[in-house]
Amino acid sequence: MTEAPTGRFISFEGIDGSGKSTQARLLAEHLRGQGREVVLTREPGGSPGAEEIRRLVLEGDPGRWSPETEILLFTAARRDHLERTIRPALARGAVVISDRFADSTRMYQGSFRANLRPLVDQLHALMIGVEPDLTLILDADPAISLKRGLARQTAEDRFENMGLAMQEALREGFLALARSEARCAVIDAMRTPEAVAGDIAATVAARLEPAA
């Protein structure tokens, strides 16, 4: 009998402006160069329905939604992303690389904006029930990263507009997550993109190659 293909699921996490999107793209290019099928995606988003929700939660006034409403919106987007993009790709043996996943909701809505982590975890267990095989946490200076994020001058700057204190708290939250979850690896993002990408490629090879 031929074994069913088993994909690998990698997420990128970290504060705004830490270079997640760039590094996710570079890792995708690296793995494709090895002949892998790679699905590069993002959250919120990654499927047509989730992309519609993305505009609702990332644009507009910082106080547009309560933390409770944000959690429901992000969970709805993640469920659609999981059903339509992540699960089908993993089922056919692809590597899925997601720029953010559930850990962002745990940090942004569950910890910083309100003490709602139990609610986030309950909804995740009920509606998602999936964790990445490897989560790469890009660690960067909050002040520098915030400047980078605001310099992009896109409509999706709602969370950056909440200020430096939020980014500092989020950094500490992500580092605490890394200490508590074996699937996490912290990457020093305060280096050249090439150096960071090399570190990430080595980490992915060490963590995931034996089971690929």
Backbone as ProteinMPNN parsed JSONL, in Angstrom:
{"seq_chain_A": "MTEAPTGRFISFEGIDGSGKSTQARLLAEHLRGQGREVVLTREPGGSPGAEEIRRLVLEGDPGRWSPETEILLFTAARRDHLERTIRPALARGAVVISDRFADSTRMYQGSFRANLRPLVDQLHALMIGVEPDLTLILDADPAISLKRGLARQTAEDRFENMGLAMQEALREGFLALARSEARCAVIDAMRTPEAVAGDIAATVAARLEPAA", "coords_chain_A": {"N_chain_A": [[0.835, -1.195, 0.0], [0.406, 2.284, -0.688], [1.468, 5.014, 1.174], [-0.567, 7.697, 2.329], [-0.035, 11.071, 1.292], [1.638, 13.378, 3.413], [1.434, 16.576, 4.463], [3.257, 19.547, 5.538], [3.035, 22.035, 8.008], [3.738, 25.337, 8.469], [4.036, 28.228, 10.398], [4.415, 31.797, 10.573], [5.132, 34.143, 13.044], [4.982, 37.123, 15.11], [5.694, 40.565, 16.061], [4.189, 43.512, 14.545], [5.738, 44.593, 11.558], [8.059, 43.103, 11.764], [9.103, 41.603, 9.734], [7.837, 39.326, 8.774], [6.284, 38.716, 6.43], [8.123, 39.027, 4.33], [10.067, 37.079, 5.028], [8.516, 34.748, 5.022], [7.93, 34.575, 2.317], [10.548, 34.247, 1.272], [11.265, 31.794, 2.415], [9.386, 30.148, 1.175], [10.252, 30.328, -1.496], [12.757, 29.128, -1.219], [12.11, 26.459, -0.468], [10.59, 25.665, -2.663], [12.587, 25.656, -4.526], [13.805, 23.299, -3.837], [12.179, 21.5, -4.936], [9.741, 21.154, -3.702], [6.166, 21.266, -3.284], [4.663, 24.23, -2.453], [2.414, 26.106, -0.552], [1.819, 29.341, -0.116], [0.476, 31.462, 2.187], [-1.756, 33.593, 4.139], [-2.833, 35.254, 7.188], [-5.152, 37.531, 8.746], [-7.061, 36.034, 6.144], [-6.284, 34.345, 3.048], [-8.157, 32.79, 1.811], [-11.053, 33.245, -0.309], [-13.388, 34.109, 1.22], [-12.221, 34.639, 3.719], [-10.485, 36.696, 3.069], [-12.249, 38.77, 2.628], [-13.158, 39.211, 5.222], [-10.753, 40.051, 6.298], [-10.433, 42.705, 5.443], [-12.338, 43.927, 7.008], [-11.319, 43.719, 9.636], [-8.727, 44.792, 9.676], [-8.695, 47.355, 8.696], [-9.629, 50.806, 9.158], [-10.888, 52.659, 12.046], [-9.043, 52.37, 15.134], [-10.654, 51.649, 17.321], [-12.787, 50.332, 16.237], [-13.891, 47.721, 16.502], [-14.925, 45.661, 19.231], [-12.837, 43.682, 21.451], [-14.013, 41.141, 21.776], [-15.69, 40.901, 19.523], [-13.766, 41.019, 17.523], [-12.407, 38.595, 17.992], [-14.346, 36.711, 17.223], [-14.611, 37.373, 14.504], [-12.009, 36.875, 13.521], [-11.852, 34.131, 14.06], [-13.851, 33.128, 12.401], [-12.785, 33.8, 9.901], [-10.453, 32.258, 9.993], [-11.466, 29.659, 10.082], [-12.631, 29.393, 7.534], [-10.346, 29.7, 5.972], [-8.902, 27.447, 6.806], [-10.567, 25.349, 5.915], [-10.719, 25.74, 3.115], [-8.177, 26.224, 2.088], [-5.846, 25.43, 3.717], [-6.207, 22.71, 4.768], [-6.816, 21.172, 2.33], [-4.357, 21.51, 0.953], [-2.452, 20.364, 2.711], [-3.391, 17.764, 2.693], [-2.685, 16.826, 0.196], [0.013, 16.715, 0.424], [1.53, 19.041, 0.418], [3.688, 21.782, 1.468], [2.577, 24.075, 3.714], [2.804, 27.46, 4.239], [2.145, 29.929, 6.418], [1.6, 33.319, 6.899], [1.144, 34.415, 9.825], [-1.084, 32.874, 12.194], [-3.168, 31.112, 14.454], [-1.852, 31.89, 16.82], [-1.49, 34.63, 16.704], [-4.038, 35.676, 17.218], [-4.324, 34.751, 19.801], [-2.431, 36.366, 21.065], [-2.956, 39.141, 20.283], [-5.802, 39.629, 20.567], [-6.518, 37.91, 22.662], [-4.773, 38.35, 24.794], [-3.513, 40.985, 24.916], [-5.426, 43.097, 24.252], [-7.627, 42.509, 25.803], [-8.401, 40.465, 28.628], [-8.919, 37.789, 27.445], [-8.055, 35.275, 26.822], [-8.901, 32.605, 27.578], [-11.368, 32.432, 26.184], [-10.521, 32.684, 23.511], [-8.999, 30.322, 23.297], [-10.98, 28.391, 23.741], [-12.711, 28.752, 21.537], [-10.901, 28.187, 19.511], [-10.315, 25.47, 19.969], [-12.841, 24.389, 19.509], [-13.582, 25.183, 16.87], [-11.328, 25.174, 15.178], [-8.927, 23.542, 15.905], [-6.367, 22.823, 15.053], [-2.819, 22.989, 14.994], [0.228, 24.532, 13.921], [3.007, 22.608, 12.54], [5.453, 23.725, 12.928], [6.287, 26.791, 14.353], [7.568, 29.836, 13.576], [8.906, 32.415, 15.262], [9.487, 35.683, 14.774], [11.689, 37.769, 16.216], [11.948, 41.086, 17.131], [13.022, 44.513, 17.609], [10.635, 46.482, 19.182], [10.181, 49.303, 18.767], [11.591, 49.922, 16.409], [10.385, 48.133, 14.639], [7.746, 49.057, 14.681], [8.003, 51.537, 13.422], [8.733, 50.655, 10.882], [6.377, 49.295, 10.166], [4.439, 51.372, 10.141], [5.535, 52.947, 8.174], [4.871, 51.7, 5.864], [2.445, 52.654, 5.055], [-0.187, 51.727, 4.408], [-3.671, 50.831, 4.067], [-4.099, 49.001, 5.982], [-3.428, 49.425, 8.784], [-4.428, 49.363, 11.304], [-3.82, 48.063, 13.773], [-1.157, 48.819, 14.199], [-1.581, 51.48, 14.719], [-2.341, 51.484, 17.324], [-0.179, 51.861, 18.914], [3.164, 52.027, 20.539], [3.308, 50.782, 23.07], [1.594, 48.616, 22.866], [2.941, 47.031, 20.966], [5.272, 46.404, 22.364], [4.248, 44.896, 24.496], [3.164, 42.787, 23.046], [5.461, 41.636, 21.954], [6.69, 40.562, 24.263], [4.711, 38.74, 24.891], [4.797, 36.939, 22.708], [7.375, 35.884, 23.052], [7.065, 34.621, 25.504], [5.227, 32.694, 24.74], [6.84, 31.158, 23.055], [8.529, 30.017, 24.908], [6.855, 28.258, 26.131], [5.819, 26.493, 24.281], [6.738, 23.746, 22.412], [6.727, 23.61, 19.654], [7.538, 26.042, 18.732], [10.016, 28.31, 17.452], [12.372, 30.765, 18.082], [13.492, 33.439, 16.152], [16.089, 35.65, 15.515], [15.316, 38.653, 14.298], [16.607, 41.008, 13.808], [18.61, 41.4, 11.863], [20.275, 41.186, 8.638], [18.041, 40.567, 5.877], [18.906, 38.329, 4.44], [20.541, 36.92, 6.238], [18.694, 36.282, 8.22], [16.936, 34.69, 6.725], [18.611, 32.536, 6.129], [18.996, 31.418, 8.662], [16.382, 30.666, 9.228], [15.898, 28.751, 7.199], [17.725, 26.767, 7.984], [16.648, 26.081, 10.463], [14.128, 25.064, 9.741], [14.935, 22.831, 8.249], [16.203, 21.332, 10.242], [14.122, 20.866, 12.053], [11.973, 19.775, 10.586], [12.697, 18.205, 8.345], [13.385, 15.405, 8.864], [10.884, 14.192, 9.102], [9.671, 14.667, 6.738]], "CA_chain_A": [[0.0, 0.0, 0.0], [1.11, 3.554, -0.731], [1.023, 5.887, 2.242], [-1.126, 8.979, 1.911], [0.924, 12.157, 1.497], [1.475, 14.178, 4.623], [2.043, 17.889, 4.306], [3.842, 20.193, 6.701], [2.387, 23.323, 8.234], [4.664, 26.275, 9.108], [3.489, 29.583, 10.559], [5.292, 32.892, 10.975], [4.505, 35.035, 14.009], [5.819, 38.207, 15.599], [5.043, 41.865, 16.088], [4.048, 44.187, 13.26], [6.972, 45.147, 11.024], [9.226, 42.271, 12.079], [9.604, 40.963, 8.52], [7.209, 38.028, 8.559], [5.864, 38.488, 5.047], [9.341, 38.842, 3.528], [10.69, 35.803, 5.336], [7.634, 33.674, 4.555], [8.148, 34.477, 0.87], [11.881, 33.695, 1.022], [11.238, 30.366, 2.732], [8.634, 29.478, 0.109], [11.143, 30.227, -2.658], [13.796, 28.149, -0.888], [11.558, 25.11, -0.508], [10.239, 25.365, -4.055], [13.845, 25.327, -5.189], [14.095, 21.911, -3.517], [11.182, 20.674, -5.599], [8.533, 20.993, -2.889], [4.982, 22.091, -3.526], [4.486, 25.142, -1.327], [1.285, 27.031, -0.571], [2.125, 30.508, 0.705], [-0.812, 32.077, 2.503], [-1.662, 34.594, 5.206], [-4.014, 35.501, 8.015], [-6.426, 37.008, 8.252], [-7.088, 35.913, 4.691], [-5.877, 33.044, 2.55], [-9.265, 32.22, 1.046], [-11.894, 34.387, -0.688], [-14.204, 34.603, 2.321], [-11.356, 35.179, 4.761], [-9.948, 37.974, 2.598], [-13.287, 39.773, 2.867], [-13.123, 39.529, 6.652], [-9.5, 40.771, 6.538], [-10.663, 44.151, 5.283], [-13.136, 44.396, 8.143], [-10.595, 43.773, 10.91], [-7.44, 45.485, 9.602], [-8.847, 48.722, 8.242], [-10.548, 51.647, 9.912], [-10.544, 53.2, 13.347], [-8.581, 51.352, 16.08], [-11.731, 51.215, 18.208], [-13.923, 49.918, 15.418], [-14.483, 46.495, 17.014], [-14.539, 45.227, 20.57], [-12.015, 42.471, 21.38], [-14.862, 39.954, 21.615], [-16.107, 40.832, 18.124], [-12.572, 40.672, 16.744], [-12.137, 37.17, 18.141], [-15.309, 35.992, 16.392], [-14.28, 37.621, 13.103], [-10.79, 36.147, 13.193], [-12.142, 32.702, 14.069], [-14.6, 32.836, 11.172], [-11.833, 33.855, 8.79], [-9.527, 31.109, 10.106], [-12.186, 28.438, 9.723], [-12.74, 29.352, 6.078], [-8.97, 29.485, 5.506], [-8.57, 26.052, 7.077], [-11.363, 24.465, 5.068], [-10.562, 25.936, 1.682], [-6.789, 26.348, 1.659], [-4.827, 24.693, 4.474], [-6.434, 21.264, 4.79], [-6.604, 20.545, 1.022], [-2.933, 21.502, 0.609], [-1.777, 19.366, 3.542], [-3.852, 16.437, 2.29], [-1.957, 16.383, -0.991], [1.434, 16.636, 0.725], [2.218, 20.313, 0.234], [4.115, 22.558, 2.623], [1.785, 25.294, 3.871], [3.485, 28.508, 4.991], [1.151, 30.971, 6.69], [2.002, 34.561, 7.566], [0.259, 34.448, 10.986], [-2.142, 31.873, 12.388], [-3.945, 31.299, 15.686], [-1.091, 32.539, 17.883], [-1.716, 36.076, 16.647], [-5.281, 35.953, 17.935], [-4.027, 34.544, 21.222], [-1.673, 37.503, 21.579], [-3.582, 40.436, 20.054], [-7.131, 39.752, 21.167], [-6.654, 37.121, 23.863], [-3.921, 38.779, 25.894], [-3.242, 42.418, 25.066], [-6.577, 43.997, 24.208], [-8.502, 42.145, 26.92], [-8.002, 39.179, 29.188], [-9.89, 36.878, 26.857], [-7.36, 34.094, 26.322], [-9.726, 31.385, 27.661], [-12.348, 32.432, 25.101], [-9.786, 32.384, 22.282], [-8.641, 28.907, 23.306], [-12.196, 27.592, 23.598], [-13.154, 28.836, 20.143], [-9.921, 27.482, 18.688], [-10.527, 24.033, 20.138], [-14.133, 24.021, 18.953], [-13.758, 25.467, 15.447], [-10.101, 25.038, 14.387], [-8.355, 22.271, 16.323], [-5.121, 22.549, 14.328], [-1.665, 23.821, 15.28], [1.311, 24.3, 12.96], [4.099, 21.72, 12.927], [6.54, 24.611, 13.346], [5.97, 28.215, 14.379], [8.766, 30.664, 13.588], [8.601, 33.712, 15.867], [10.511, 36.657, 14.434], [11.852, 38.668, 17.35], [12.513, 42.354, 16.674], [12.845, 45.666, 18.477], [9.292, 47.023, 18.92], [10.195, 50.673, 18.24], [12.024, 49.869, 15.007], [9.36, 47.431, 13.867], [6.58, 49.917, 14.543], [8.323, 52.511, 12.373], [8.635, 49.948, 9.602], [4.979, 49.027, 9.866], [3.743, 52.618, 9.793], [6.115, 53.481, 6.941], [4.243, 51.074, 4.694], [1.348, 53.56, 4.693], [-1.3, 51.031, 3.779], [-4.926, 50.981, 4.803], [-4.157, 47.953, 7.0], [-2.536, 49.832, 9.871], [-5.26, 49.567, 12.493], [-3.149, 47.634, 14.992], [0.009, 49.675, 14.393], [-2.037, 52.752, 15.28], [-2.57, 51.346, 18.763], [0.985, 52.415, 19.582], [4.351, 51.267, 20.919], [3.065, 49.94, 24.244], [1.004, 47.365, 22.407], [3.967, 46.223, 20.321], [6.164, 45.899, 23.41], [3.541, 43.831, 25.204], [3.04, 41.657, 22.136], [6.76, 40.963, 21.871], [6.842, 39.745, 25.46], [3.77, 37.632, 24.788], [5.305, 35.941, 21.76], [8.526, 35.214, 23.655], [6.525, 33.713, 26.516], [4.643, 31.577, 23.996], [7.934, 30.312, 22.586], [9.053, 29.253, 26.04], [5.874, 27.274, 26.588], [5.382, 25.613, 23.193], [7.881, 23.115, 21.755], [6.666, 23.818, 18.211], [8.002, 27.395, 18.412], [11.437, 28.63, 17.385], [12.575, 32.207, 18.023], [14.491, 33.847, 15.169], [16.51, 37.036, 15.66], [14.968, 39.343, 13.059], [17.338, 42.267, 13.719], [19.771, 41.162, 11.005], [19.926, 41.344, 7.235], [17.062, 39.561, 5.452], [19.593, 37.113, 4.001], [20.971, 36.183, 7.428], [17.485, 35.746, 8.847], [16.438, 33.618, 5.867], [19.486, 31.387, 6.299], [18.678, 30.842, 9.964], [15.083, 30.021, 9.103], [16.049, 27.534, 6.381], [18.39, 25.756, 8.805], [15.702, 25.667, 11.492], [13.123, 24.237, 9.095], [15.568, 21.564, 7.917], [16.462, 20.572, 11.475], [12.881, 20.499, 12.735], [10.943, 19.125, 9.775], [13.184, 17.307, 7.297], [13.311, 13.974, 9.144], [9.524, 13.671, 8.966], [9.112, 15.082, 5.448]], "C_chain_A": [[0.873, 1.249, 0.0], [0.567, 4.463, 0.356], [0.469, 7.187, 1.676], [-0.102, 10.086, 2.162], [0.607, 12.941, 2.758], [2.19, 15.502, 4.436], [2.633, 18.389, 5.608], [3.295, 21.606, 6.782], [3.33, 24.2, 9.05], [3.979, 27.63, 9.221], [4.592, 30.549, 10.958], [4.521, 33.802, 11.916], [5.502, 36.103, 14.449], [5.066, 39.517, 15.55], [4.977, 42.466, 14.691], [5.392, 44.769, 12.829], [8.213, 44.332, 11.297], [9.766, 41.502, 10.875], [8.984, 39.626, 8.185], [6.889, 37.756, 7.091], [7.062, 38.243, 4.142], [9.94, 37.466, 3.768], [9.824, 34.616, 4.933], [7.827, 33.465, 3.054], [9.499, 33.842, 0.552], [11.939, 32.205, 1.341], [10.486, 29.586, 1.658], [9.506, 29.293, -1.126], [12.216, 29.169, -2.425], [13.271, 26.723, -1.012], [11.114, 24.719, -1.912], [11.479, 25.011, -4.863], [14.301, 23.906, -4.914], [13.087, 20.955, -4.146], [9.918, 20.435, -4.8], [7.367, 21.793, -3.472], [4.759, 22.928, -2.281], [3.254, 26.003, -1.563], [1.611, 28.146, 0.417], [0.831, 31.278, 0.933], [-0.652, 33.041, 3.675], [-2.951, 34.635, 6.006], [-3.986, 36.937, 8.552], [-6.427, 37.011, 6.734], [-6.757, 34.492, 4.28], [-6.947, 32.273, 1.818], [-10.2, 33.382, 0.72], [-12.729, 34.954, 0.454], [-13.37, 35.247, 3.409], [-10.749, 36.514, 4.35], [-10.982, 39.098, 2.775], [-13.304, 40.189, 4.327], [-11.867, 40.322, 6.994], [-9.706, 42.279, 6.457], [-11.452, 44.715, 6.467], [-12.29, 44.616, 9.392], [-9.302, 44.586, 10.864], [-7.547, 46.938, 9.166], [-9.787, 49.492, 9.176], [-10.02, 52.077, 11.258], [-10.085, 52.102, 14.303], [-9.67, 50.819, 17.001], [-12.949, 50.689, 17.486], [-14.643, 48.7, 15.986], [-14.072, 46.279, 18.462], [-13.646, 43.994, 20.431], [-12.841, 41.207, 21.156], [-15.306, 39.788, 20.163], [-14.938, 40.461, 17.231], [-12.291, 39.178, 16.808], [-13.071, 36.355, 17.255], [-14.997, 36.162, 14.905], [-13.041, 36.834, 12.684], [-11.028, 34.644, 13.153], [-12.908, 32.294, 12.821], [-13.674, 32.822, 9.969], [-10.919, 32.636, 8.81], [-10.213, 29.81, 9.713], [-12.3, 28.308, 8.207], [-11.374, 29.078, 5.449], [-8.579, 28.023, 5.664], [-9.28, 25.118, 6.108], [-10.954, 24.54, 3.599], [-9.112, 25.957, 1.197], [-5.858, 25.386, 2.387], [-5.027, 23.184, 4.406], [-6.252, 20.61, 3.419], [-5.127, 20.466, 0.634], [-2.175, 20.453, 1.41], [-2.142, 17.953, 3.103], [-3.114, 15.926, 1.059], [-0.441, 16.428, -0.801], [2.21, 17.921, 0.569], [2.733, 20.861, 1.566], [3.289, 23.837, 2.643], [2.57, 26.256, 4.753], [2.495, 29.65, 5.176], [1.775, 32.139, 7.446], [0.923, 34.863, 8.603], [-0.731, 33.286, 10.966], [-2.761, 32.136, 13.762], [-3.182, 32.006, 16.795], [-1.269, 34.052, 17.87], [-2.993, 36.462, 17.371], [-5.082, 35.769, 19.433], [-3.335, 35.759, 21.825], [-2.464, 38.809, 21.47], [-4.906, 40.588, 20.775], [-7.22, 39.044, 22.515], [-5.88, 37.642, 25.052], [-3.83, 40.285, 26.034], [-4.507, 43.256, 25.186], [-7.564, 43.724, 25.336], [-8.05, 40.782, 27.418], [-8.986, 38.109, 28.735], [-9.242, 35.606, 26.322], [-8.195, 32.816, 26.467], [-10.763, 31.302, 26.542], [-11.693, 32.098, 23.768], [-9.488, 30.892, 22.203], [-9.856, 28.006, 23.14], [-12.684, 27.586, 22.153], [-12.2, 28.094, 19.216], [-10.139, 25.976, 18.771], [-11.811, 23.572, 19.455], [-14.167, 24.111, 17.434], [-12.52, 25.227, 14.579], [-9.407, 23.716, 14.689], [-7.068, 21.873, 15.629], [-4.041, 23.508, 14.797], [-0.607, 23.559, 14.207], [2.295, 23.249, 13.476], [5.27, 22.531, 13.472], [6.057, 26.049, 13.279], [7.26, 29.0, 14.551], [8.385, 32.049, 14.099], [9.754, 34.663, 15.578], [10.568, 37.712, 15.53], [12.58, 39.932, 16.908], [12.245, 43.445, 17.693], [11.497, 46.318, 18.183], [9.293, 48.419, 18.321], [10.571, 50.694, 16.767], [10.953, 49.21, 14.144], [8.125, 48.286, 13.658], [6.808, 50.972, 13.464], [8.221, 51.877, 10.996], [7.178, 49.747, 9.203], [4.229, 50.261, 9.429], [4.259, 53.204, 8.487], [5.496, 52.852, 5.7], [3.083, 51.897, 4.178], [0.263, 52.856, 3.88], [-2.56, 51.284, 4.59], [-4.998, 50.019, 5.98], [-3.231, 48.27, 8.174], [-3.289, 50.022, 11.188], [-4.529, 49.18, 13.776], [-1.869, 48.424, 15.249], [-0.388, 50.987, 15.053], [-2.373, 52.669, 16.767], [-1.322, 51.659, 19.576], [2.058, 51.437, 20.021], [4.092, 50.33, 22.099], [2.466, 48.595, 23.847], [2.066, 46.464, 21.797], [4.942, 45.636, 21.343], [5.527, 44.741, 24.172], [3.411, 42.583, 24.335], [4.35, 40.895, 22.016], [6.963, 40.05, 23.076], [5.905, 38.542, 25.425], [4.246, 36.54, 23.854], [6.5, 35.189, 22.341], [8.077, 34.237, 24.746], [5.904, 32.481, 25.849], [5.731, 30.613, 23.548], [8.51, 29.458, 23.704], [8.12, 28.117, 26.458], [5.473, 26.247, 25.532], [6.59, 25.061, 22.434], [7.884, 23.343, 20.241], [7.256, 25.156, 17.783], [9.522, 27.477, 18.371], [11.566, 30.138, 17.23], [13.731, 32.511, 17.074], [14.817, 35.32, 15.385], [16.298, 37.756, 14.333], [15.728, 40.647, 12.864], [18.662, 42.083, 12.975], [19.362, 41.388, 9.567], [18.896, 40.284, 6.854], [17.723, 38.251, 5.045], [20.032, 36.26, 5.193], [19.782, 35.542, 8.127], [16.954, 34.556, 8.043], [17.289, 32.36, 6.003], [19.221, 30.664, 7.604], [17.359, 30.077, 9.907], [15.181, 28.72, 8.31], [16.701, 26.413, 7.181], [17.45, 25.213, 9.879], [14.647, 24.731, 10.917], [13.712, 22.853, 8.76], [15.757, 20.703, 9.156], [15.186, 20.062, 12.119], [11.988, 19.582, 11.906], [11.46, 18.11, 8.761], [13.052, 15.832, 7.636], [11.935, 13.358, 8.924], [8.912, 13.985, 7.608], [9.041, 13.895, 4.495]], "O_chain_A": [[1.942, 1.272, 0.609], [-0.642, 4.667, 0.458], [0.967, 7.711, 0.679], [0.624, 10.036, 3.155], [-0.556, 13.134, 3.113], [3.409, 15.542, 4.269], [2.523, 17.74, 6.648], [3.115, 22.284, 5.77], [3.684, 23.861, 10.18], [3.406, 28.123, 8.25], [5.573, 30.168, 11.597], [3.389, 34.19, 11.624], [6.702, 35.999, 14.194], [3.939, 39.58, 15.058], [5.633, 41.985, 13.767], [6.101, 45.367, 13.638], [9.323, 44.818, 11.084], [10.783, 40.818, 10.988], [9.543, 38.865, 7.395], [7.193, 36.681, 6.575], [7.029, 37.358, 3.287], [10.284, 36.763, 2.818], [10.353, 33.576, 4.541], [7.882, 32.332, 2.576], [9.592, 32.994, -0.336], [12.584, 31.438, 0.625], [10.899, 28.491, 1.275], [9.502, 28.224, -1.736], [12.545, 28.403, -3.33], [13.932, 25.87, -1.605], [11.251, 23.56, -2.305], [11.431, 24.176, -5.766], [15.099, 23.356, -5.673], [13.138, 19.747, -3.915], [9.1, 19.597, -5.179], [7.556, 22.851, -4.071], [4.676, 22.392, -1.176], [3.075, 26.562, -2.645], [1.671, 27.924, 1.626], [0.172, 31.695, -0.019], [0.462, 33.275, 4.145], [-3.995, 34.137, 5.586], [-2.912, 37.491, 8.783], [-5.85, 37.903, 6.112], [-6.926, 33.552, 5.056], [-6.676, 31.21, 1.259], [-10.155, 34.407, 1.399], [-12.769, 36.171, 0.635], [-13.753, 36.276, 3.964], [-10.522, 37.375, 5.2], [-10.617, 40.243, 3.041], [-13.445, 41.371, 4.642], [-11.9, 41.175, 7.881], [-9.214, 43.031, 7.298], [-11.242, 45.859, 6.869], [-12.507, 45.579, 10.128], [-8.823, 45.028, 11.908], [-6.569, 47.68, 9.263], [-10.615, 48.911, 9.878], [-8.846, 51.882, 11.572], [-10.659, 51.013, 14.303], [-9.617, 49.662, 17.419], [-14.032, 50.611, 18.066], [-15.873, 48.643, 15.958], [-12.98, 46.679, 18.865], [-13.687, 43.324, 19.399], [-12.418, 40.306, 20.431], [-15.302, 38.679, 19.63], [-15.092, 39.682, 16.29], [-11.974, 38.561, 15.791], [-12.633, 35.407, 16.604], [-15.104, 35.208, 14.134], [-13.023, 36.206, 11.626], [-10.469, 33.952, 12.302], [-12.648, 31.236, 12.247], [-13.764, 31.937, 9.117], [-10.643, 32.047, 7.765], [-9.6, 28.952, 9.078], [-12.086, 27.226, 7.66], [-11.271, 28.305, 4.497], [-7.993, 27.431, 4.758], [-8.669, 24.208, 5.548], [-10.856, 23.515, 2.924], [-8.853, 25.731, 0.015], [-5.153, 24.607, 1.746], [-4.11, 22.457, 4.025], [-5.589, 19.577, 3.336], [-4.69, 19.472, 0.054], [-1.347, 19.729, 0.857], [-1.305, 17.05, 3.136], [-2.939, 14.718, 0.899], [0.31, 16.205, -1.751], [3.44, 17.898, 0.587], [2.28, 20.461, 2.639], [3.308, 24.6, 1.677], [2.954, 25.916, 5.872], [2.058, 30.264, 4.203], [2.395, 31.962, 8.494], [-0.089, 35.492, 8.292], [-1.148, 32.793, 9.918], [-2.859, 33.291, 14.178], [-3.797, 32.662, 17.635], [-1.204, 34.69, 18.921], [-3.025, 37.475, 18.069], [-5.609, 36.538, 20.237], [-3.617, 36.14, 22.961], [-2.626, 39.511, 22.467], [-5.116, 41.555, 21.508], [-7.914, 39.515, 23.417], [-6.271, 37.413, 26.197], [-4.039, 40.823, 27.121], [-4.643, 44.042, 26.123], [-8.267, 44.635, 25.773], [-7.387, 40.038, 26.696], [-9.778, 37.593, 29.524], [-9.813, 34.931, 25.465], [-8.196, 32.001, 25.544], [-11.011, 30.221, 26.009], [-12.238, 31.322, 22.982], [-9.698, 30.269, 21.162], [-9.778, 26.973, 22.474], [-13.028, 26.535, 21.612], [-12.626, 27.453, 18.256], [-10.146, 25.289, 17.75], [-11.856, 22.48, 18.887], [-14.711, 23.228, 16.772], [-12.646, 25.09, 13.363], [-9.311, 22.857, 13.812], [-6.714, 20.695, 15.619], [-4.298, 24.698, 14.979], [-0.56, 22.465, 13.644], [2.408, 23.025, 14.681], [5.988, 22.081, 14.364], [5.488, 26.476, 12.275], [7.961, 28.847, 15.551], [7.631, 32.771, 13.447], [10.864, 34.474, 16.076], [9.61, 38.455, 15.742], [13.689, 39.865, 16.377], [11.356, 43.321, 18.535], [11.236, 46.676, 17.035], [8.479, 48.701, 17.441], [9.949, 51.396, 15.97], [10.654, 49.681, 13.047], [7.519, 48.253, 12.587], [5.905, 51.266, 12.68], [7.693, 52.478, 10.06], [6.792, 49.992, 8.06], [3.468, 50.222, 8.463], [3.519, 53.878, 7.77], [5.587, 53.411, 4.607], [2.767, 51.847, 2.989], [-0.147, 53.324, 2.818], [-2.512, 51.879, 5.666], [-5.835, 50.176, 6.869], [-2.354, 47.475, 8.513], [-2.84, 50.751, 12.073], [-4.613, 49.901, 14.77], [-1.527, 48.675, 16.405], [0.369, 51.543, 15.849], [-2.659, 53.688, 17.396], [-1.39, 51.718, 20.804], [1.915, 50.22, 19.906], [4.602, 49.21, 22.124], [2.797, 47.562, 24.429], [2.097, 45.265, 22.075], [5.384, 44.496, 21.197], [6.179, 43.736, 24.456], [3.533, 41.461, 24.826], [4.361, 39.665, 21.98], [7.363, 38.896, 22.924], [6.264, 37.455, 25.876], [4.12, 35.354, 24.16], [6.624, 33.981, 22.141], [8.646, 33.155, 24.889], [6.044, 31.363, 26.344], [5.57, 29.397, 23.648], [8.927, 28.322, 23.481], [8.553, 27.138, 27.065], [4.85, 25.237, 25.86], [7.375, 25.827, 21.875], [8.94, 23.276, 19.613], [7.455, 25.385, 16.59], [10.221, 26.814, 19.138], [10.943, 30.728, 16.348], [14.806, 31.921, 17.177], [13.911, 36.151, 15.433], [17.011, 37.504, 13.361], [15.524, 41.33, 11.86], [19.706, 42.562, 13.42], [18.214, 41.745, 9.3], [18.878, 39.207, 7.45], [17.167, 37.178, 5.277], [19.913, 35.035, 5.166], [19.856, 34.397, 8.571], [16.568, 33.537, 8.616], [16.762, 31.247, 5.995], [19.222, 29.434, 7.648], [17.233, 28.985, 10.462], [14.612, 27.703, 8.707], [16.296, 25.255, 7.084], [17.459, 24.016, 10.167], [14.309, 23.72, 11.532], [13.058, 21.83, 8.966], [15.505, 19.498, 9.132], [15.159, 18.961, 12.669], [11.318, 18.708, 12.455], [10.706, 17.225, 8.356], [12.642, 15.056, 6.774], [11.813, 12.175, 8.606], [7.767, 13.619, 7.345], [8.598, 14.044, 3.356]]}, "name": "protein", "num_of_chains": 1, "seq": "MTEAPTGRFISFEGIDGSGKSTQARLLAEHLRGQGREVVLTREPGGSPGAEEIRRLVLEGDPGRWSPETEILLFTAARRDHLERTIRPALARGAVVISDRFADSTRMYQGSFRANLRPLVDQLHALMIGVEPDLTLILDADPAISLKRGLARQTAEDRFENMGLAMQEALREGFLALARSEARCAVIDAMRTPEAVAGDIAATVAARLEPAA"}
